[in-house]
């Protein structure tokens, strides 16, 4: 399975079958625009690899009933490891996109060797571990060269080394490394609300602040792999970066004390004193950023997520006003705005899930 190479049409078919939890061959012909012969060959290729199975025949209009194609969840698995300044998680994802096992493995200082030992133990506990095709690593930091990340100061053990080679050797698996926002955007594309859009910008709010852009199913990485490093924009614009550390300070000033960002996310109550004050101070910055992304990328949607509590994300999104709604129309038409949406993946699941998705997306999906 580690050497499996699928044709583009087979990957396209597998993506649709997973997204819709099974599709008939006739529906695949209609939805892809491919010929019946091409769909038959693609499904044959996937069946031969053990990734799908042909199920019941379904009658759709005239002609012979068409077999329904189902994904085989146990055919392949991937591991996802996310490492942030205050939290590390590992999970096992099956081919259908279901989380089969998950564990928080946080340790003080996030020591690399100890965390990878914890990942190895987690892997060895899985009953179908021989079907794990790779591991994705999502880490908070920016790239200085391919596969080499310069993370936050708290993650010194993970800094300026070839993480793909190092993790791959330690676990005996192909490895992929991305920053947290990029991995989470890919996860949202495959398993979340991003599947509804042809292109979207994902805004990741956590201890830091980043974005990532997915266009036609592909991550826009940039020359160095750092596309979406937008926190610096706030400094240049004379604005405070609206992250969860900033929110935690505001809450404490209003009498709501959280024992770290993890505690804030787990216990968040939109009625807490300080929430309204933080929104009043930061809403303009979010609106300014959304407009910047919209004008720069002309994407179909902007998705707000990361570890930001979803109830808070919804309030931010609902308060945005696009300028076109108040400007005069040109020839009776206004410039179309982007759709604003809240991420579907859970705040503390999004990063490790996105990390695991990296491998399956790279190997099998589009």
C-alpha positions in Angstrom: 0.0 0.0 0.0 2.9 2.4 0.7 3.8 2.2 -3.0 0.3 2.6 -4.3 0.0 5.1 -7.2 -3.5 6.0 -8.4 -4.3 7.7 -11.7 -5.8 11.2 -11.5 -9.3 9.9 -12.6 -9.2 7.2 -9.9 -8.3 9.8 -7.3 -11.2 12.0 -8.5 -13.6 9.1 -8.3 -12.4 8.1 -4.8 -12.8 11.6 -3.6 -16.4 11.7 -4.7 -17.2 8.3 -3.3 -15.8 9.2 0.1 -17.6 12.6 0.1 -21.0 11.1 -0.6 -20.6 7.8 1.3 -21.1 5.8 -1.9 -22.2 6.7 -5.4 -23.5 4.7 -8.4 -21.5 4.4 -11.5 -24.2 6.3 -13.4 -24.0 9.2 -10.9 -20.2 9.2 -11.2 -20.5 9.6 -15.0 -23.0 12.5 -14.5 -21.0 14.3 -11.8 -17.5 13.9 -13.3 -18.3 14.3 -17.0 -16.2 11.2 -17.7 -17.3 8.5 -20.1 -18.8 5.3 -18.9 -15.6 3.5 -20.0 -13.4 5.9 -18.0 -15.5 5.5 -14.8 -15.6 1.7 -15.2 -11.8 1.6 -15.5 -11.3 4.0 -12.6 -13.6 1.9 -10.3 -11.8 -1.3 -11.5 -8.5 0.3 -10.5 -9.8 1.2 -7.1 -11.3 -2.2 -6.5 -8.1 -3.9 -7.5 -6.3 -1.8 -4.9 -8.9 -2.8 -2.3 -10.0 0.8 -1.7 -13.6 0.4 -2.9 -16.2 -2.3 -3.3 -19.1 -2.6 -5.7 -22.4 -2.9 -3.8 -26.0 -3.0 -4.7 -27.3 -2.1 -8.1 -29.5 0.9 -8.3 -32.0 1.7 -11.1 -31.8 5.3 -12.2 -34.1 6.1 -15.1 -33.8 4.1 -18.3 -31.2 1.4 -18.8 -29.6 -1.2 -16.7 -29.3 -0.7 -12.9 -25.9 0.7 -12.0 -23.7 -0.7 -9.2 -23.1 1.5 -6.2 -19.4 2.1 -5.3 -18.5 2.2 -1.6 -15.3 3.1 0.0 -13.6 0.5 2.2 -12.7 2.3 5.4 -10.2 -0.2 6.7 -8.2 -0.3 3.4 -5.8 2.4 4.5 -5.1 4.6 7.5 -2.9 7.6 8.3 -1.5 9.1 11.4 -1.7 12.7 12.3 0.5 14.5 14.8 0.0 18.2 15.7 2.5 20.0 17.9 1.6 23.5 19.3 3.2 25.5 22.1 0.7 24.1 24.7 -0.7 21.0 23.2 0.3 17.9 21.2 -2.1 15.3 19.8 -1.9 12.1 17.7 -4.8 10.4 15.9 -5.5 7.6 13.5 -7.7 8.3 10.5 -9.3 5.8 8.2 -9.8 6.0 4.5 -13.4 7.1 4.9 -12.3 10.1 7.1 -13.4 8.7 10.4 -11.2 9.2 13.5 -10.5 5.6 14.8 -8.3 6.5 17.8 -7.0 9.7 19.3 -4.7 10.7 22.2 -3.4 13.9 23.7 0.4 13.4 24.3 1.3 16.9 25.6 4.5 17.1 27.7 6.2 20.1 29.3 8.5 21.7 26.7 7.2 19.4 24.0 10.4 17.2 23.7 10.7 15.8 20.2 12.1 12.4 21.1 9.6 11.7 23.9 6.6 12.8 21.7 7.7 10.6 18.8 8.1 7.7 21.3 4.5 8.4 22.3 3.4 8.4 18.7 5.2 5.1 18.1 3.4 3.5 21.1 0.1 4.8 19.8 0.8 3.3 16.4 1.8 0.0 17.8 -1.5 -0.3 19.7 -3.6 -0.1 16.5 -5.0 -3.4 15.3 -4.5 -2.7 11.6 -1.2 -0.8 11.9 0.3 -2.5 8.9 -2.2 -0.6 6.8 -1.0 2.8 8.0 0.3 4.5 4.8 2.1 7.5 6.4 2.1 10.2 9.0 1.4 13.9 8.7 2.9 16.4 11.1 1.4 19.8 11.7 3.6 22.2 13.6 3.3 25.9 14.7 6.0 27.7 12.7 7.3 28.9 9.4 9.4 27.1 6.8 13.0 28.2 6.2 13.6 25.5 3.6 11.7 22.5 2.3 10.8 20.2 5.2 12.5 22.5 7.7 10.4 24.6 10.1 11.4 27.4 12.5 8.7 27.0 15.2 7.7 29.1 18.2 10.5 29.6 20.8 8.8 27.0 23.1 9.3 24.3 20.4 13.1 24.5 20.2 13.5 20.7 19.9 11.5 20.8 16.6 13.4 23.7 15.0 15.6 23.8 11.9 15.8 20.0 11.3 14.5 17.9 8.4 11.4 16.8 10.1 10.1 14.7 7.3 13.3 12.6 7.3 13.6 12.5 11.1 9.9 11.5 11.7 9.9 9.1 8.8 13.0 7.2 10.1 11.7 7.1 13.7 8.3 5.7 12.7 9.3 3.8 9.6 6.6 5.6 7.6 6.5 8.2 4.8 6.1 11.6 6.5 4.8 15.0 5.5 5.2 18.2 7.4 3.1 21.4 7.2 2.3 24.4 9.4 -0.8 24.1 11.5 -2.9 26.5 9.4 -2.1 24.7 6.1 -2.7 21.3 7.4 -6.0 22.3 9.0 -7.1 24.0 5.7 -6.5 20.7 3.9 -8.5 18.9 6.6 -11.3 21.3 6.2 -11.2 20.9 2.4 -11.5 17.1 2.6 -13.7 16.6 5.7 -15.3 19.9 6.6 -17.1 22.8 5.1 -14.3 23.4 2.6 -15.7 20.6 0.5 -18.6 22.9 -0.4 -16.3 25.4 -2.1 -14.0 25.4 -5.1 -11.6 27.8 -3.4 -11.4 29.2 0.1 -9.1 31.0 2.5 -8.8 29.4 5.9 -8.1 31.7 8.8 -6.5 29.8 11.7 -6.9 31.5 15.1 -5.0 29.9 18.0 -2.0 31.1 20.1 -0.9 32.7 16.8 -2.7 33.8 13.7 -2.2 32.4 10.2 -4.2 31.7 7.0 -4.0 29.2 4.2 -5.6 29.1 0.8 -7.0 26.1 -1.1 -7.7 26.5 -4.8 -9.3 23.7 -6.8 -8.5 21.2 -4.0 -4.8 22.2 -3.9 -3.0 24.0 -1.1 -1.3 27.3 -2.2 2.0 27.0 -0.4 4.0 29.9 -1.9 7.7 29.9 -2.8 9.0 29.0 0.7 5.9 27.2 1.9 4.8 30.2 4.0 1.8 31.5 2.0 -0.6 32.7 4.6 1.9 34.2 7.1 -0.5 37.1 7.7 0.0 38.0 11.4 2.6 40.6 10.3 -0.1 42.5 8.4 -1.6 43.5 11.7 1.6 45.0 12.9 2.2 46.9 9.7 -1.4 48.3 9.9 -1.0 49.3 13.5 -3.4 46.7 14.8 -3.2 44.2 17.6 -3.2 40.6 16.3 -6.5 39.0 17.5 -5.4 35.6 18.8 -6.5 33.4 21.7 -3.6 34.7 23.9 -5.0 38.2 23.4 -8.5 37.0 24.2 -7.3 35.3 27.4 -5.7 38.5 28.6 -8.9 40.4 28.0 -11.0 37.8 29.8 -8.6 37.9 32.8 -8.9 41.7 32.9 -12.7 41.2 33.3 -12.4 38.6 36.0 -12.5 35.4 33.9 -9.2 33.5 34.5 -8.3 30.6 32.1 -5.5 28.1 32.8 -4.0 28.4 29.3 -5.6 28.3 25.9 -6.7 24.7 26.2 -8.7 25.6 29.2 -10.2 28.6 27.4 -11.3 26.5 24.5 -12.7 23.6 26.6 -14.7 25.8 28.9 -15.6 28.8 26.7 -18.9 30.5 27.4 -20.0 33.3 25.1 -21.6 34.9 28.2 -18.3 35.4 30.0 -17.4 38.9 31.0 -14.8 40.3 28.6 -16.1 38.5 25.5 -18.1 41.4 24.3 -15.2 43.8 25.1 -12.8 41.7 23.1 -15.2 41.5 20.1 -15.7 45.3 20.2 -12.0 45.8 20.1 -11.1 43.2 17.5 -14.1 43.0 15.1 -12.8 45.8 12.9 -9.5 43.9 12.5 -11.2 40.7 11.5 -13.3 42.6 8.9 -10.2 44.4 7.6 -8.4 41.0 7.2 -11.4 39.3 5.5 -11.5 42.2 3.0 -7.8 41.9 2.4 -8.0 38.2 1.7 -11.1 38.6 -0.5 -9.5 41.3 -2.7 -6.1 39.4 -2.8 -7.4 36.0 -3.7 -11.0 36.4 -5.0 -11.8 33.1 -3.3 -15.3 31.7 -3.1 -15.3 31.6 0.7 -13.4 32.6 3.8 -13.5 30.1 6.6 -12.8 31.1 10.2 -11.5 28.3 12.4 -8.4 27.0 14.1 -8.9 26.7 17.9 -11.2 29.7 18.0 -14.4 28.6 19.9 -17.0 28.1 17.2 -19.7 30.2 19.0 -17.3 33.1 19.0 -16.3 32.5 15.3 -20.0 32.7 14.4 -20.4 36.1 16.1 -17.4 37.4 14.3 -18.6 36.2 10.9 -22.1 37.4 11.4 -20.9 40.9 12.3 -18.9 41.5 9.1 -20.2 44.0 6.6 -18.9 44.0 3.1 -18.4 47.6 1.7 -20.2 46.7 -1.6 -23.5 46.5 0.4 -23.3 50.3 1.0 -21.5 51.5 -2.1 -23.4 52.6 -5.3 -24.1 49.9 -7.8 -22.2 50.0 -11.1 -24.6 49.4 -14.0 -27.0 47.9 -11.6 -24.5 45.3 -10.3 -22.2 45.1 -7.3 -18.9 43.3 -7.1 -19.7 39.8 -5.6 -18.5 39.3 -2.0 -17.0 36.1 -0.7 -19.0 33.8 1.4 -18.1 33.9 5.1 -18.3 30.5 7.0 -17.3 29.0 10.3 -15.1 25.9 10.2 -16.8 22.6 10.7 -14.0 20.6 12.4 -13.8 20.8 16.2 -11.3 23.3 17.6 -9.0 20.8 19.3 -9.5 18.1 16.6 -8.8 20.3 13.6 -5.0 20.3 13.7 -4.2 16.6 14.2 -7.0 15.7 11.8 -5.6 18.0 9.2 -2.2 16.5 9.7 -3.6 13.0 9.1 -5.5 14.2 6.0 -2.2 15.5 4.5 -1.1 12.0 3.7 -4.4 10.7 2.3 -4.9 13.8 0.3 -1.4 13.6 -1.2 -1.7 9.9 -1.9 -5.3 9.1 -2.8 -7.6 12.1 -3.0 -7.9 15.5 -4.8 
